[in-house]
């Protein structure tokens, strides 16, 4: 959830980073059939924190990434 309106480019970047920390895509073979699988890597709070730290390190200003919070699990 965002607490205030933010630009599209910064949001797109933050969400890509967030999901890259949150989920891990892989493939699993069951009975000779290969299927894509998704596994959790981090909690949503930890994933958002890492994404925000990457945004800081890349020089993005806080008004682009600081409005986002995690609600729920």
N, C-alpha and C positions, 0 to 999 in steps of 0.2 A: 504494500500500500504506500502511496505517496502522500505526504502531508501538504504539499503545495505543487502547483504546475511546474513541470520541468521540460527541458528541451528533448526532442526525439533522439538526437545523436548520442547524447550522454546516457539517456535511459537505455537505448539499445546496447551500448557498450557495457553498462553496469549489469544488465540482465544476462548478457552472454557470459560475463565473468561469473556471475552468481550461479548460473546453471552449470557451468564447467566445474565449479567447486562442489556443487550439491550432488550431481549425478555422474555416474560412470557408465558409459555404454560399452557393451561387449557382446560376444556371441556365445551361445551355448548349444552343444550338440546333444540331442536326446533322441534315442532310437534311430540314429542315422540322419536325423533332420536337424539342420542348423537354424537356430532362431535368435533374433536379437534380444538382448536382455538389458535391463537398466537396474543399476544398484545404487544405493545411497552411499555417498562418500562422507559427507559431513551433515550436521544438523543445519536447518535453514538459517538459524542465527549465526552460526560459525561461517557458513558459506557467504552470507551477506557481509559479514565483517571482513573476510578475506577479499571479497570483491571491492569493498570500499577502500581497503588499504592499497590495493593495486591502483585504483583510480587516483588516490593521493600520490602514490609514487610516480604515476604518469603525468602528474601536473594538472589534473582536472580540478576545478574550483569546487568548494563544498556545496554551493547552490545547485550543482548538477547532481550530486550523489547523496547528499545528507538528508534529503526529504524522505528517503525510503526506510520503512520499518517492517518487521515481520510480525504478523498477527496470527496467533494459533501455533500449531505444532508443525 
